[in-house]
Amino acid sequence: MDIKGKAGCGCLFFILILFMIFLGIFIHPFTLKMIGKQFRYEDKIFKSDIIFVPRFEEDKHGETYIEAFREYWAGNGRAIWIEDDRVLGISLYDIVIQMAKARGIKENVIFKVNVQGDDKTKIDKIKEVLAKIGVKKVIIVVPEYASRRFHLLFNKDDEKMTFILKPVQVSYFRMDRWWKEGISRHLFVREACHIWSIYFHRFKMGDLKKTVTKTND
């Protein structure tokens, strides 16, 4: 299900979500589970040009990369691209290469992109790099708690590429009891703030466009 409608509606929805999070300790677990599921987005997987894995610092065991390897072996992508970073002075790309080799995946299947800045800046750069090599379809592998955010970020007004979200159930985040565990609660609130920021930015840009249009008239 694609969330596109009016920006204002999205803002109100996530204001409500944030309010319910802060009152979560007083709410029935069933309701909290339902709130958690709103942050999970999943597309139907089909064969694509590449599989892309963004960087998540909390993914200490490389669970998103392992899922990307599974998708590669399933024939759903011809190459795996990752967002590179430094981990204790070592390139993340080199670590993923070793993980891939241990699973029988050749080094020439793994590629990297180096990006800096906020989410929008990073994604614009990633899209630019992929467009230059002729990529049309991309599977994006992310932890399930971040899948709604990445759907909103990658699919905003893009007609040149198709982005397919693959959420991964990771060991360090419990969707069924996120309000009871510290790291799960922290990641959930962080995602809520990120999504609120996306809708707020779109709302502001919508108002700016209306102002410019009226001025030109």
C-alpha positions as CSV (number, residue, x, y, z in Angstrom):
1,M,0.0,0.0,0.0
2,D,1.5,3.3,-1.1
3,I,1.1,6.4,1.2
4,K,0.8,9.3,-1.1
5,G,-2.3,11.5,-0.3
6,K,-2.1,14.9,1.2
7,A,1.0,15.8,3.2
8,G,-1.2,17.3,6.0
9,C,-3.0,14.1,6.5
10,G,0.3,12.2,6.9
11,C,1.4,14.8,9.5
12,L,-1.7,14.4,11.6
13,F,-1.4,10.7,11.4
14,F,2.2,10.6,12.8
15,I,1.4,13.3,15.4
16,L,-1.1,10.8,16.7
17,I,1.4,8.0,16.5
18,L,4.0,10.0,18.5
19,F,1.4,10.9,21.1
20,M,0.4,7.2,21.5
21,I,4.1,6.2,21.8
22,F,4.6,8.5,24.7
23,L,1.5,7.2,26.4
24,G,2.4,3.6,25.3
25,I,3.1,2.3,28.8
26,F,-0.6,2.9,29.6
27,I,-2.0,1.3,26.4
28,H,-2.9,-2.3,25.9
29,P,-0.2,-4.4,24.2
30,F,-2.5,-5.2,21.3
31,T,-2.7,-1.5,20.4
32,L,1.0,-1.1,20.7
33,K,1.6,-4.0,18.3
34,M,-0.8,-2.4,15.8
35,I,1.1,0.9,16.1
36,G,4.4,-1.0,15.4
37,K,3.1,-2.7,12.3
38,Q,2.4,0.8,10.8
39,F,6.2,1.2,10.4
40,R,6.6,-2.0,8.4
41,Y,6.3,-1.7,4.6
42,E,6.9,-4.6,2.2
43,D,6.7,-4.8,-1.6
44,K,6.3,-7.9,-3.7
45,I,9.8,-9.0,-4.7
46,F,10.6,-9.5,-8.4
47,K,13.8,-9.8,-10.4
48,S,15.7,-6.5,-10.4
49,D,19.0,-5.0,-11.6
50,I,20.6,-4.7,-8.2
51,I,20.1,-5.3,-4.5
52,F,21.0,-2.2,-2.4
53,V,21.7,-2.3,1.4
54,P,21.9,1.1,3.3
55,R,24.1,1.4,6.3
56,F,22.6,0.8,9.8
57,E,25.0,1.2,12.7
58,E,22.9,-0.9,14.9
59,D,23.1,-3.9,12.6
60,K,26.1,-5.3,14.4
61,H,25.8,-8.8,12.9
62,G,25.2,-7.8,9.3
63,E,21.7,-9.3,9.2
64,T,20.6,-7.0,6.3
65,Y,23.7,-8.0,4.3
66,I,22.9,-11.7,4.9
67,E,19.4,-11.1,3.6
68,A,20.8,-9.4,0.5
69,F,22.9,-12.5,-0.1
70,R,19.8,-14.7,0.1
71,E,18.0,-12.5,-2.5
72,Y,21.1,-12.7,-4.7
73,W,21.1,-16.5,-4.5
74,A,17.4,-16.5,-5.3
75,G,18.2,-14.7,-8.6
76,N,16.4,-11.5,-7.6
77,G,19.4,-9.3,-8.4
78,R,22.5,-9.4,-10.5
79,A,24.7,-7.4,-8.1
80,I,24.7,-6.2,-4.5
81,W,25.5,-2.5,-3.8
82,I,26.1,-1.2,-0.2
83,E,26.4,2.2,1.4
84,D,30.1,2.2,2.6
85,D,31.3,3.4,5.9
86,R,34.3,2.9,8.3
87,V,34.0,0.5,11.2
88,L,36.9,0.7,13.7
89,G,39.1,2.1,10.8
90,I,38.1,-0.7,8.4
91,S,36.0,-0.2,5.3
92,L,32.6,-1.8,5.7
93,Y,32.9,-2.8,2.0
94,D,35.9,-5.0,2.9
95,I,33.9,-6.6,5.7
96,V,30.9,-7.3,3.5
97,I,33.3,-8.8,0.8
98,Q,34.6,-11.3,3.4
99,M,31.0,-12.1,4.5
100,A,30.0,-12.7,0.8
101,K,33.1,-14.9,0.1
102,A,32.2,-17.1,3.1
103,R,28.9,-17.7,1.5
104,G,30.2,-18.5,-2.0
105,I,29.5,-15.1,-3.5
106,K,32.3,-13.7,-5.7
107,E,33.9,-10.3,-4.9
108,N,33.0,-8.8,-8.3
109,V,29.3,-9.0,-7.3
110,I,29.7,-6.5,-4.5
111,F,29.9,-2.7,-5.2
112,K,29.9,0.3,-2.9
113,V,28.8,3.9,-2.8
114,N,30.1,6.6,-0.5
115,V,27.6,9.2,0.6
116,Q,27.4,11.9,3.3
117,G,24.7,14.1,4.7
118,D,21.1,13.8,5.7
119,D,18.7,11.1,4.4
120,K,17.6,13.2,1.4
121,T,21.1,14.2,0.4
122,K,22.3,10.6,0.6
123,I,19.4,9.2,-1.4
124,D,19.7,11.8,-4.1
125,K,23.4,10.8,-4.5
126,I,22.6,7.1,-4.5
127,K,19.9,7.6,-7.2
128,E,22.4,9.7,-9.2
129,V,25.1,6.9,-9.0
130,L,22.6,4.2,-9.9
131,A,21.1,6.2,-12.8
132,K,24.6,6.6,-14.3
133,I,25.0,2.9,-14.6
134,G,21.6,2.4,-16.1
135,V,19.8,0.8,-13.1
136,K,16.0,0.7,-13.5
137,K,14.9,-1.7,-10.7
138,V,16.3,-1.8,-7.2
139,I,15.5,-4.1,-4.2
140,I,16.3,-2.2,-1.0
141,V,17.0,-4.3,2.0
142,V,16.4,-2.6,5.4
143,P,15.4,-3.6,8.9
144,E,11.6,-3.9,9.2
145,Y,11.3,-0.9,11.6
146,A,12.9,1.4,9.0
147,S,11.0,0.0,5.9
148,R,8.2,2.6,6.0
149,R,10.7,5.5,6.1
150,F,12.8,4.2,3.2
151,H,9.6,3.6,1.2
152,L,8.7,7.2,1.7
153,L,12.2,8.5,0.9
154,F,13.0,6.4,-2.2
155,N,9.6,6.4,-3.9
156,K,9.0,10.2,-3.7
157,D,8.3,11.5,-7.2
158,D,10.7,9.1,-8.9
159,E,9.6,7.8,-12.3
160,K,13.0,6.7,-13.6
161,M,13.6,3.9,-11.2
162,T,11.5,1.3,-9.4
163,F,12.3,0.7,-5.7
164,I,11.2,-2.5,-4.0
165,L,11.3,-2.6,-0.2
166,K,12.4,-5.8,1.4
167,P,12.0,-5.6,5.3
168,V,14.2,-7.8,7.4
169,Q,13.3,-9.1,10.8
170,V,16.4,-8.5,12.9
171,S,17.4,-10.0,16.2
172,Y,18.0,-6.7,18.0
173,F,14.5,-5.3,17.3
174,R,11.3,-6.9,18.6
175,M,8.3,-5.7,16.7
176,D,5.9,-7.6,18.9
177,R,7.2,-6.0,22.1
178,W,9.1,-2.9,21.1
179,W,7.8,-0.8,24.0
180,K,9.3,-3.2,26.6
181,E,12.9,-3.3,25.4
182,G,15.3,-0.3,25.5
183,I,16.9,-0.6,22.1
184,S,13.6,-1.5,20.3
185,R,11.9,1.4,22.0
186,H,14.7,3.8,21.1
187,L,14.7,2.7,17.4
188,F,11.0,2.9,17.2
189,V,10.8,6.5,18.6
190,R,13.7,7.5,16.3
191,E,11.8,6.2,13.2
192,A,8.7,8.0,14.3
193,C,10.7,11.3,14.5
194,H,12.3,10.6,11.1
195,I,8.9,10.0,9.5
196,W,7.4,13.0,11.1
197,S,10.3,15.1,9.7
198,I,9.6,13.7,6.2
199,Y,6.0,14.7,6.3
200,F,6.7,18.1,7.9
201,H,9.2,18.8,5.2
202,R,6.7,17.9,2.5
203,F,4.1,20.0,4.1
204,K,6.4,23.0,4.2
205,M,7.4,22.5,0.6
206,G,3.7,22.2,-0.4
207,D,3.0,25.6,1.3
208,L,6.1,27.1,-0.4
209,K,4.9,26.0,-3.8
210,K,1.4,27.4,-3.2
211,T,3.0,30.7,-2.1
212,V,5.2,30.9,-5.2
213,T,2.2,30.1,-7.5
214,K,0.1,32.8,-5.9
215,T,2.9,35.3,-6.2
216,N,3.4,34.5,-9.9
217,D,-0.3,34.9,-10.5
